[in-house]
Amino acid sequence: MTATPTAPTTPLTAADPAEVERFLGAVAGDVATAFHAASVALGDKLGLWAALAQAPATAGELAERSDCDARYLQDWLAAQYVSGYCERTDDGRFRLNPAQVAVLADPSAPTYLAGAAVLAGVLHKDDALAVEAFLTGIGVPWSAHHDDLFRGTDRLFRPGYAANLVAAWIPALDGVAERLAKGTTVLDAGCGYGASTILLAQAYPASEFLGVDVHPGSIQAARERAVEAGVADRVRFAVAGAADYPGTGYGLVCVLDALHDMGDPVGAARHIRESLAPDGAFMLVEPMAGERLEDNVSVVGRMFYSAAPFICRPHARSEGGPHELGNQVPDSTWRELLATAGFTRFRRATETPFNRVFEARP
């Protein structure tokens, strides 16, 4: 099902030629970026960034390191060079400088973004779902998307969690770090591949953790990662939602970059409040956003707003709940929704350029 384009209502002759030229350049730049993002994701999937980071290389030398075809790699390397994603040496080899390594080739760095390009590609791979949703108004559940959505989401958020969750976010919550160190039970809702759950378990061996997610494939991946990380003795994963996970008396419940996707975030928050110990804490991590649309004119706002009608809002609609928040939710809206769910205290505890970290108490 496709829509039929209509002619513009404003005659083209009414446009200022200089303004058209300026805007044409901006759109052409965005289209070039979209084209190039596919090559960034391909480099991530094939291990080309890590291979190039080893040492400067010609296409042939990179082919030997990566088992890829040298002719294809010549075009790939040229695309990276003209895009400013690599440099060339005097002898014609391509190389990554330290900044490029930190962003493109080191998954342990908080600045790593190459894996996030995999997530960007999902918007194009799933465009048929988006077309149908826009024309019919149907919802699209998380599970209906290409598998790269789950992998890409993990690759986008995991570096930030690794850099901030234990070092900054937990310490920003009132007494929570001390409680985790002594030992308590923690619930991580919407855990995906379990990156946040496993990081917490590694940092706080006296506590026990349960990660839940509605996507069975993600839960299976999380279980495998817990074994690899050596924390399976104190971390469990289960298929469940934020509104129906088991257990009560939790010292901490976390929802990282997921509550805005839910059709009934108030119902989920109410269940979270009821599952907490009387002195327990709810940590809500959400994408950075301001109170007004004008406050979100930024790279972060552009990235998240662009993803919202492909991923966030369609999933919320598929759940049939009363809310479709999108992913740029103001602090005031979260304050109101959590108060409706029964929380009496709410504050922004800390933030990064990409995230806001809220603390709520029963």
C-alpha positions, -999 to 999 in steps of 0.1 A, spaced: 0 0 0 15 34 -10 3 69 -10 -1 90 -42 21 121 -42 4 154 -49 17 186 -64 30 213 -40 5 240 -31 32 268 -33 46 275 -68 83 266 -71 89 300 -87 80 317 -54 111 302 -37 142 323 -32 169 307 -54 196 312 -28 175 296 -1 167 267 -23 204 262 -30 213 263 7 185 239 16 193 216 -13 229 213 0 216 205 34 193 177 21 220 164 -2 243 162 28 218 142 47 212 118 19 249 113 16 250 106 53 223 80 49 242 63 21 274 63 41 257 50 73 251 17 55 289 14 49 296 22 86 272 -6 96 288 -30 71 322 -22 85 310 -31 119 294 -64 109 325 -75 90 350 -64 116 366 -39 92 370 -11 118 389 -33 142 410 -47 114 419 -12 101 427 -1 137 455 -27 139 478 -8 115 476 13 83 466 -8 53 460 -9 16 428 -26 4 448 -57 -3 463 -57 32 429 -52 48 416 -80 27 441 -103 42 431 -93 77 394 -95 72 389 -123 46 370 -97 24 374 -90 -13 400 -64 -20 381 -47 -49 351 -42 -27 373 -29 1 388 -3 -22 354 13 -26 347 9 11 379 26 21 374 54 -4 340 61 11 355 63 46 382 86 34 360 111 16 336 111 46 364 119 71 362 84 87 398 75 81 431 91 69 457 83 43 494 79 48 520 93 24 525 58 9 487 55 2 476 33 30 445 40 50 445 44 88 424 54 118 436 82 140 430 78 178 397 97 177 384 75 149 394 44 168 376 56 199 344 62 179 345 34 153 367 6 164 367 3 202 334 -12 215 346 -7 251 349 31 247 320 53 259 323 71 226 318 40 204 291 46 178 298 23 148 275 -3 161 246 22 163 247 25 126 233 -10 125 202 3 143 199 32 118 197 7 90 167 -10 105 146 21 97 153 14 60 150 -24 62 116 -20 79 102 8 57 74 -14 45 62 -17 81 64 20 85 44 27 53 16 4 64 16 19 98 14 55 86 -14 47 61 -35 24 83 -27 36 118 -18 0 130 8 -7 157 40 -25 150 54 -46 180 90 -47 188 92 -84 178 80 -76 142 112 -57 133 144 -70 116 168 -87 140 192 -58 136 169 -38 158 178 -58 189 215 -60 181 217 -24 171 199 -12 202 223 -30 224 253 -16 204 239 20 207 232 20 245 258 -4 259 289 19 257 270 46 276 258 22 302 294 8 306 307 43 311 280 57 334 257 32 350 280 21 379 304 51 379 278 79 379 241 70 377 239 46 406 259 69 429 236 98 420 207 79 437 201 84 474 218 55 493 213 30 464 250 23 459 255 14 495 224 -8 495 236 -27 464 270 -32 480 254 -47 511 231 -69 491 195 -65 478 174 -77 449 173 -57 417 148 -59 388 159 -46 354 128 -42 331 131 -40 294 167 -53 297 172 -64 261 205 -83 258 211 -77 295 240 -52 292 228 -31 321 218 -61 343 252 -78 338 271 -45 345 253 -41 378 259 -77 388 296 -74 381 298 -43 402 277 -55 431 283 -92 438 263 -92 471 231 -84 453 208 -106 431 194 -95 398 164 -104 375 163 -90 340 130 -91 321 120 -83 285 91 -91 263 113 -103 234 123 -140 238 153 -137 215 168 -109 236 163 -129 268 181 -159 253 210 -137 243 211 -121 278 213 -156 294 242 -165 271 260 -132 279 255 -137 317 273 -171 314 301 -155 294 305 -128 320 306 -152 348 276 -138 367 249 -164 359 250 -175 396 234 -142 407 216 -131 375 184 -145 361 165 -135 329 129 -141 321 104 -132 294 80 -107 311 69 -71 308 73 -42 332 37 -45 342 37 -82 350 71 -94 361 72 -115 393 84 -107 428 81 -80 454 104 -63 479 130 -51 454 155 -26 466 159 -12 431 139 -14 399 155 -1 367 140 8 334 166 20 310 155 36 277 123 16 275 94 30 295 85 55 267 80 25 244 52 10 265 15 15 257 7 18 294 37 34 311 15 44 341 3 8 346 39 -4 343 51 23 368 23 13 392 34 -23 391 70 -11 397 59 9 428 40 -21 442 69 -44 437 94 -21 455 104 -25 491 89 4 512 123 21 510 132 9 475 141 31 446 130 33 409 157 44 385 142 56 352 167 64 324 153 82 293 167 99 262 177 135 267 149 159 259 137 194 268 103 206 277 95 221 243 100 211 207 123 241 203 145 228 231 152 196 212 168 211 181 200 192 184 217 161 170 202 140 199 167 154 193 171 148 156 182 112 161 155 102 185 126 121 169 135 104 135 134 69 151 102 75 171 76 69 143 95 37 131 100 21 165 88 37 197 53 49 189 43 19 167 53 -5 196 33 15 221 3 15 198 6 -23 193 1 -27 230 -32 -9 229 -25 12 259 -37 47 267 -3 64 259 19 68 229 47 89 243 74 88 216 109 91 229 113 128 236 92 130 268 96 161 290 105 159 326 71 174 335 53 146 318 73 119 336 66 137 369 29 137 362 27 101 350 47 87 379 26 107 404 -5 91 388 12 57 394 16 65 431 51 77 434 54 106 459 90 117 451 106 123 417 137 141 406 163 142 378 193 128 396 219 132 369 223 134 331 246 129 301 243 145 266 223 115 256 203 105 288 184 118 318 185 97 349 154 100 372 149 87 407 114 80 420 103 68 454 70 52 466 
